[in-house]
Amino acid sequence: MELLAVLTALLLAHAVAYLAWQAASRRRRSRCYLLDYACHKPSDDRKVTTETAGAVIERNKRLGLSEYRFLLKVIVNSGIGEHTYCPRNVLEGREESPTLADALDEMDAFFADAVASVLSKSAVHPCSVDLVVLNVGSFSPAPSLVSRLVARFGLRDDVMAYNLSGMGCSAGLIAVDVARNVMLTRPRTMALVVTSESCAPNWYMGTDKSMMLGNCLFRCGGAAALLTNDPAYRSRAKMELRCLVRANIGAHDDAHAAAVHREDADGRLGVSLSKALPKAAVRAFTENLQRLAPRILPAGELARFAARLLLRKLLRRKGKEEGPKIDFKTGVDHFCLHPGGTAVIEAVRKSLGLSARDVEPARMTLHRWGNTSASSLWYVLSYMEAKRRLKRGDRVLMVTFGSGFKCNSCYWEVTRDLEDAGAWEDCIHQYPPETLVNPYMDKFGWVNDIQGQGGGFVF
C-alpha cells in the first residue's frame, strides 16, 4: 500500500504541474471567443410530416415488404418528430433526378437565413470578416461554396477563405479548429464559421439497407458562428474556447469504412453505415477522452480515478466487474452531444454516466430538427440557451462524431448569462414533450401484419 500511496502522490503532482502549465499557456495563447451564432430554420412548407414521409417512400417502387418493414422500424425508433425539414426537390417528387440548381438553392436559402442572421445579430459588417471557414460534406461545386458565400455577402478581396468537404458530422468542430489555428498567428481576427450539409442531391433511391438509414435520419439545417480573438469583443461574447481535442482513427480499416459514400450493387449512390460503426465510435470516443480529461478535469478527480485504477490492478480483481470511471461532471456543467441518433446519444450517456437531463438537449434536437450533420451541435447549444440553462462561468463540453472515423470535442466557458431562443423561439415551450412516441407506428404499423412480399405502399 505504500507503493500505491507514492504512485498516487506522483500522479497528483503530475496533474497539478500539467494544470499549472496549461494555465500559463492560456495566458500566452491567443484567445478565441464565440461572439454569436445562428441556426437555420427552413420555411414551414419544407416540413416532413408523417404523411409526407409515407408518400416519399411509396414513390420508390423498388422497395418490397422487407424494406418497408425495415424503414418503419428505423423511423419509429429514430427519435425524430414530424417537424424536421427536407429539400424542395424531394417534396416535389424529383429526388431521383436532382439538379445542380436544387443543391445550390438549398445552400442559398441557408446562407440567406443563418449567415445573414449572425452578422445582423452581432452588428458585424461583412467587410469586417477576415476569415471564412465553410464545411459542407457531400457537395463541392466549382466555384466553391465558400466562394459563393464571399460573392453573396461582398466580403473583402483579402478575406482568407477555406472550404472543407467530405469530413462528415464532425466537421463543425474541425472548422472551429481551423479558425482557432489561424487566430494563433493573426491578432484581432474576425472569423465566420459556416457549417451545413447538402441533402438535395444525396437522397438514396436504392434498396441497400445500410444506405437507407440516411434518408430516415438526416435532415436539412445549418449554422453560422462568429469567432474572434480580439479582446475588445470579450464583453459581448457568449463563450470563450478553452480546449479543443481531435481524434482520427482512420488508420484502422474497419473505422475508415464505417461510414462511406459509395455506389450500391445497382450503381445508385448513397452513404453506407456499416455494423462496425458503433465499435469505431467507441474507439474514437475513448481516444478523445484520454487526451481531453487531463485538460478539463480537476486534479482531485484525476487522482481519485488513478488511485482506484491502481488499487484494482494491485488487488488483481477479475471477472466482469466494471473498472473505475472518471466523473466528467466534476469539470463540466453542460454536455452538448451530437444528436446522431438515439443509439449514439444513449451510448455516450452511459459512457459518461450522465442523467436524462444531461442528454435532454441532444434528444430534443434530434426530435425537432433530425440529424443536421455537422451543424447539429449548434442546435443543441441553442436549446440550452433557449431554456436559459447557460449562466456565466458555466463549462460546456461539445462532443461530435464523423466519418473517417473521427471524434472531436471542445470545451467552452460561458462568459455571460445567455437567453436567446434563436431557432427554437416558436417551439421551445413545447419541449420536452410529454411523449416522444413516433406517430408512424400508429399510421403505418399495419405493414407488419401483411404476409409475403408485397408491392406498392398503398394507403
C-alpha positions in Angstrom: 0.0 0.0 0.0 3.0 2.3 0.5 3.8 1.9 -3.2 0.2 2.8 -4.1 0.5 6.0 -1.9 3.7 7.0 -3.6 2.3 6.4 -7.1 -0.9 8.3 -6.3 1.2 11.3 -5.0 3.3 11.3 -8.1 0.2 11.2 -10.3 -1.4 14.1 -8.4 1.8 16.1 -8.6 1.9 15.5 -12.3 -1.7 16.6 -12.7 -1.1 19.8 -10.7 2.0 20.6 -12.8 0.1 19.9 -16.0 -2.7 22.2 -15.0 -0.3 24.9 -14.0 1.4 24.6 -17.3 -1.9 24.8 -19.1 -2.8 28.0 -17.1 0.4 29.6 -18.1 -0.1 28.6 -21.7 -3.5 30.1 -21.8 -2.0 33.5 -20.8 0.4 33.2 -23.7 -2.0 31.9 -26.3 -4.4 34.0 -28.4 -7.9 33.9 -27.0 -10.9 32.6 -29.1 -14.3 34.0 -28.3 -17.7 32.9 -29.6 -19.3 36.2 -30.4 -22.6 34.8 -31.6 -24.2 32.1 -33.7 -27.4 31.4 -35.6 -29.1 28.2 -36.6 -31.0 27.8 -39.9 -34.8 27.4 -39.7 -36.1 26.4 -43.2 -39.6 27.5 -44.3 -42.6 25.6 -42.9 -43.5 24.3 -46.4 -40.4 22.1 -46.2 -41.5 20.2 -43.2 -41.5 16.4 -43.3 -44.8 15.1 -41.7 -45.8 11.5 -41.3 -47.9 11.7 -44.5 -45.1 13.3 -46.4 -42.6 10.7 -45.4 -45.0 7.9 -46.4 -45.6 9.5 -49.8 -41.9 9.7 -50.5 -41.4 6.0 -49.5 -44.4 5.0 -51.7 -42.8 6.6 -54.8 -39.8 4.2 -54.6 -41.3 1.2 -56.5 -38.1 -0.7 -55.9 -39.0 -1.3 -52.3 -40.6 -4.6 -51.2 -42.3 -5.5 -48.0 -39.0 -6.3 -46.3 -37.7 -2.8 -47.0 -40.9 -1.2 -45.8 -40.8 -3.0 -42.5 -37.1 -2.1 -42.1 -37.9 1.6 -42.8 -40.9 1.5 -40.4 -38.7 0.1 -37.6 -35.9 2.7 -38.2 -38.3 5.6 -38.3 -40.3 4.6 -35.2 -37.1 4.1 -33.2 -35.2 7.1 -34.7 -36.4 9.7 -32.1 -37.3 12.1 -34.9 -40.6 14.0 -34.9 -42.8 15.5 -37.5 -41.3 19.0 -37.8 -38.0 18.3 -39.5 -37.1 19.6 -43.0 -36.1 18.2 -46.3 -35.1 19.8 -49.7 -37.7 21.0 -52.2 -36.8 18.5 -54.9 -37.8 15.7 -52.5 -41.1 17.3 -51.7 -41.7 17.9 -55.4 -41.0 14.2 -56.2 -37.7 14.8 -58.0 -35.4 13.0 -55.5 -34.3 10.6 -58.2 -33.2 13.3 -60.6 -31.7 16.2 -58.6 -30.1 19.1 -60.4 -27.2 21.4 -59.6 -29.7 24.2 -59.1 -31.5 22.1 -56.4 -28.3 21.8 -54.4 -27.4 25.4 -54.8 -30.9 26.6 -53.9 -30.7 24.6 -50.6 -27.4 26.3 -49.8 -28.6 29.8 -50.8 -31.6 29.5 -48.5 -29.3 28.6 -45.7 -26.9 31.5 -46.4 -29.7 34.0 -46.6 -31.0 32.9 -43.2 -28.3 31.8 -40.8 -25.3 33.8 -42.2 -27.2 37.0 -42.6 -28.8 36.5 -39.1 -25.5 36.1 -37.3 -23.9 39.1 -39.0 -27.0 41.2 -38.1 -27.3 40.0 -34.5 -23.6 40.7 -33.9 -23.7 44.1 -35.7 -20.7 42.9 -37.7 -20.4 44.2 -41.2 -19.4 41.7 -43.9 -16.3 43.8 -44.7 -15.1 43.3 -41.1 -14.8 39.5 -41.6 -11.2 38.5 -42.0 -11.6 34.7 -42.3 -14.3 32.3 -43.5 -14.2 28.5 -42.9 -17.1 26.7 -44.5 -17.9 23.0 -44.4 -20.4 21.0 -46.4 -19.5 17.4 -46.5 -21.1 16.0 -49.7 -21.4 18.9 -52.1 -18.4 20.5 -53.6 -19.2 22.6 -56.7 -16.9 25.0 -58.6 -16.5 27.8 -57.7 -16.6 26.5 -54.2 -19.4 27.2 -51.8 -17.2 29.5 -49.7 -16.5 31.5 -52.9 -20.3 31.6 -53.4 -20.7 33.0 -49.9 -17.9 35.6 -50.4 -19.7 36.8 -53.5 -23.1 36.8 -52.0 -22.1 39.0 -49.0 -19.5 41.1 -50.7 -16.6 40.1 -48.4 -13.2 41.8 -48.8 -10.8 40.9 -51.6 -8.2 39.8 -49.0 -10.5 37.6 -46.9 -9.0 34.2 -46.1 -11.5 31.6 -47.3 -11.3 27.8 -46.6 -13.7 25.2 -48.0 -13.9 21.8 -46.2 -15.7 18.8 -47.7 -16.0 15.1 -47.1 -15.5 15.3 -43.4 -18.9 14.3 -42.1 -20.7 15.2 -39.0 -17.6 16.1 -37.0 -16.5 18.9 -39.4 -18.2 21.7 -37.4 -15.5 21.5 -34.7 -12.8 21.0 -37.3 -13.9 24.3 -38.8 -13.6 25.9 -35.4 -10.2 24.4 -35.0 -9.0 25.8 -38.4 -10.3 29.2 -37.4 -8.6 29.0 -34.0 -5.2 28.0 -35.5 -5.3 30.9 -37.9 -6.0 33.2 -35.0 -2.8 32.0 -33.3 -0.8 33.8 -35.9 -3.1 36.8 -36.6 -4.2 39.2 -33.8 -7.7 40.8 -33.9 -9.2 38.4 -36.4 -12.9 38.1 -37.1 -13.8 34.6 -38.3 -17.0 33.4 -39.8 -17.6 29.6 -39.4 -20.3 28.2 -41.6 -21.5 24.6 -41.4 -24.2 22.6 -43.1 -24.9 19.5 -45.2 -26.4 19.1 -48.7 -29.4 16.9 -48.8 -30.9 17.8 -52.2 -28.5 15.7 -54.4 -28.0 12.9 -51.8 -31.3 11.2 -51.4 -30.7 7.4 -51.7 -33.2 5.6 -54.0 -31.9 2.0 -53.8 -32.7 -1.0 -51.6 -29.4 -1.5 -49.7 -30.5 -1.3 -46.0 -27.1 0.1 -44.9 -27.7 3.0 -47.2 -31.4 3.6 -46.5 -30.7 4.7 -42.9 -29.5 8.2 -44.0 -33.0 9.0 -45.5 -34.5 8.3 -42.1 -32.0 10.3 -40.0 -30.6 13.2 -42.0 -32.5 16.5 -42.4 -31.9 20.0 -43.7 -30.2 22.5 -41.4 -27.1 24.6 -40.9 -25.4 27.1 -38.6 -23.2 30.1 -38.8 -20.9 31.4 -36.0 -18.7 34.4 -35.5 -15.4 33.8 -33.6 -12.8 36.3 -32.8 -9.6 36.7 -30.8 -10.0 40.5 -30.4 -10.1 41.3 -26.7 -12.3 44.3 -27.5 -15.2 41.9 -28.1 -14.9 39.9 -24.9 -17.7 41.7 -23.1 -20.0 41.0 -26.0 -19.0 37.4 -26.5 -21.2 34.4 -25.4 -18.4 31.9 -24.6 -14.6 31.5 -24.7 -12.9 28.4 -26.1 -10.7 26.7 -23.5 -9.8 23.5 -25.2 -10.3 21.6 -28.4 -9.3 17.9 -29.0 -9.5 15.9 -32.2 -9.1 12.1 -32.6 -9.0 10.4 -36.0 -8.7 6.6 -36.1 -9.0 6.3 -39.9 -5.7 4.3 -40.0 -7.9 1.3 -38.9 -9.6 -0.3 -41.9 -12.9 -1.0 -40.1 -13.1 2.5 -38.8 -12.3 4.0 -42.1 -15.1 2.0 -43.8 -17.7 2.6 -41.0 -19.4 5.4 -43.0 -18.7 5.6 -46.7 -20.2 7.4 -49.7 -20.4 4.7 -52.3 -22.5 3.1 -55.0 -24.6 0.1 -54.3 -24.8 -3.1 -56.4 -27.1 -1.3 -58.9 -24.9 1.8 -59.2 -27.0 4.1 -57.0 -25.1 6.5 -54.8 -25.6 6.8 -51.1 -23.9 6.8 -47.7 -23.4 3.3 -46.3 -23.4 2.9 -42.5 -21.7 -0.4 -41.5 -22.2 -2.6 -38.5 -18.7 -1.6 -37.4 -19.7 2.0 -36.8 -20.7 1.7 -33.1 -17.4 0.0 -32.4 -15.5 2.7 -34.3 -17.3 5.4 -32.4 -16.4 3.9 -29.0 -12.8 3.6 -30.0 -12.6 7.2 -31.3 -14.5 8.4 -28.3 -12.1 6.7 -25.9 -9.1 8.1 -27.7 -10.5 11.6 -27.5 -11.4 11.4 -23.8 -8.0 10.1 -22.8 -6.5 13.3 -24.1 -9.3 15.6 -23.1 -9.7 14.5 -19.4 -6.4 15.9 -18.1 -7.1 19.2 -19.7 -10.5 19.9 -18.3 -10.9 18.0 -15.1 -9.7 19.0 -11.6 -6.6 17.3 -10.2 -8.5 15.8 -7.4 -10.8 13.8 -9.8 -7.8 12.6 -11.8 -6.0 11.5 -8.6 -9.2 9.7 -7.4 -9.5 7.8 -10.7 -5.8 6.9 -10.8 -5.9 5.6 -7.2 -8.9 3.4 -7.8 -7.4 2.1 -11.1 -4.1 1.2 -9.4 -5.9 -0.4 -6.4 -7.9 -2.5 -8.8 -4.8 -3.7 -10.6 -2.9 -4.3 -7.4 -5.7 -6.4 -6.0 -5.8 -8.2 -9.4 -9.6 -8.2 -9.5 -11.0 -10.3 -12.2 -14.4 -11.0 -13.6 -17.0 -8.8 -15.3 -16.8 -6.1 -12.6 -16.6 -2.7 -14.3 -13.5 -0.7 -13.7 -13.5 2.8 -12.2 -14.9 5.7 -14.3 -13.9 9.3 -14.4 -16.6 11.7 -13.3 -16.7 14.3 -16.1 -19.3 16.2 -14.2 -16.6 17.4 -11.9 -15.3 19.6 -14.7 -18.4 20.0 -17.0 -21.7 21.7 -16.3 -23.4 21.0 -19.7 -22.9 18.3 -22.3 -23.6 19.3 -25.9 -23.7 15.9 -27.6 -24.1 15.2 -31.3 -27.7 14.0 -32.0 -26.7 11.4 -34.5 -29.4 9.0 -33.4 -31.0 7.6 -30.2 -28.4 4.8 -30.0 -25.5 7.3 -30.3 -26.9 9.6 -27.5 -27.6 6.6 -25.2 -24.1 5.2 -25.7 -22.5 8.5 -24.8 -24.8 8.9 -21.8 -23.8 5.5 -20.4 -20.1 6.0 -21.1 -20.0 9.3 -19.3 -22.5 8.4 -16.6 -24.9 11.2 -17.5 -28.5 11.8 -16.4 -31.6 12.1 -18.6 -31.4 15.9 -18.1 -27.9 16.0 -19.3 -28.8 14.4 -22.7 -32.2 16.1 -22.9 -30.8 18.9 -25.3 -29.5 16.3 -27.7 -32.7 14.2 -27.6 -34.9 17.2 -28.2 -32.7 18.5 -31.0 -32.9 15.1 -32.7 -36.7 15.1 -32.3 -37.2 18.7 -33.6 -34.5 19.0 -36.3 -33.3 15.5 -37.0 -29.6 14.9 -37.6 -28.4 18.0 -39.5 -24.9 16.6 -39.7 -22.0 18.9 -38.6 -24.4 21.8 -37.7 -26.3 19.6 -35.1 -24.2 20.7 -32.1 -25.2 24.4 -32.6 -28.9 23.4 -32.4 -28.2 21.5 -29.2 -26.4 24.6 -27.8 -29.3 26.8 -28.9 -31.7 24.5 -26.9 -29.7 25.0 -23.8 -29.7 28.8 -24.3 -33.4 28.9 -25.1 -34.0 27.0 -21.8 -31.8 29.6 -20.1 -29.6 26.9 -18.7 -26.3 28.7 -19.6 -25.0 31.0 -16.9 -21.8 33.0 -16.6 -18.9 30.7 -15.6 -20.6 27.5 -16.7 -18.5 25.0 -18.6 -19.8 23.4 -21.8 -18.4 20.3 -23.4 -19.2 19.6 -27.1 -18.7 16.1 -28.5 -19.3 15.0 -32.1 -18.6 12.0 -34.3 -18.0 11.8 -38.0 -16.9 9.6 -40.9 -13.2 8.8 -41.2 -13.7 7.8 -38.3 -13.4 10.9 -36.1 -14.4 12.1 -32.6 -13.9 15.8 -31.9 -14.6 17.7 -28.7 -14.2 21.2 -27.5 -14.6 22.9 -24.1 -16.2 26.3 -23.6 -16.6 28.7 -20.7 -19.8 30.8 -20.8 -18.8 34.5 -20.3 -22.3 35.9 -19.6 -25.8 34.7 -18.9 -27.4 33.5 -22.2 -31.1 33.6 -23.0 -31.5 33.9 -26.8 -34.1 31.4 -28.0 -32.8 31.6 -31.6 -34.3 29.0 -34.0 -36.2 27.4 -31.0 -38.2 30.6 -30.3 -41.6 29.4 -31.6 -41.5 25.9 -30.1 -39.2 25.9 -27.1 -42.3 26.0 -24.8 -43.3 22.6 -26.2 -40.1 20.9 -25.2 -39.6 18.4 -23.7 -43.0 16.9 -24.8 -44.9 14.5 -22.7 -44.1 11.7 -25.0 -41.7 11.0 -27.9 -43.8 8.2 -29.3 -43.5 8.4 -33.1 -46.8 8.6 -35.0 -45.5 6.5 -37.8 -46.4 3.3 -36.0 -50.0 4.3 -35.4 -50.5 5.2 -39.1 -48.3 2.6 -40.8 -48.0 -0.2 -38.3 -50.2 -2.4 -40.5 -47.2 -3.1 -42.7 -46.0 -5.6 -40.1 -49.3 -7.5 -40.4 -49.0 -8.1 -44.1 -47.8 -11.6 -45.2 -45.4 -12.2 -48.1 -43.5 -9.7 -50.3 -45.9 -7.0 -51.3 -45.8 -4.3 -53.9 -46.7 -0.7 -53.5 -47.1 1.2 -50.2 -50.9 1.7 -50.5 -52.8 3.9 -48.1 
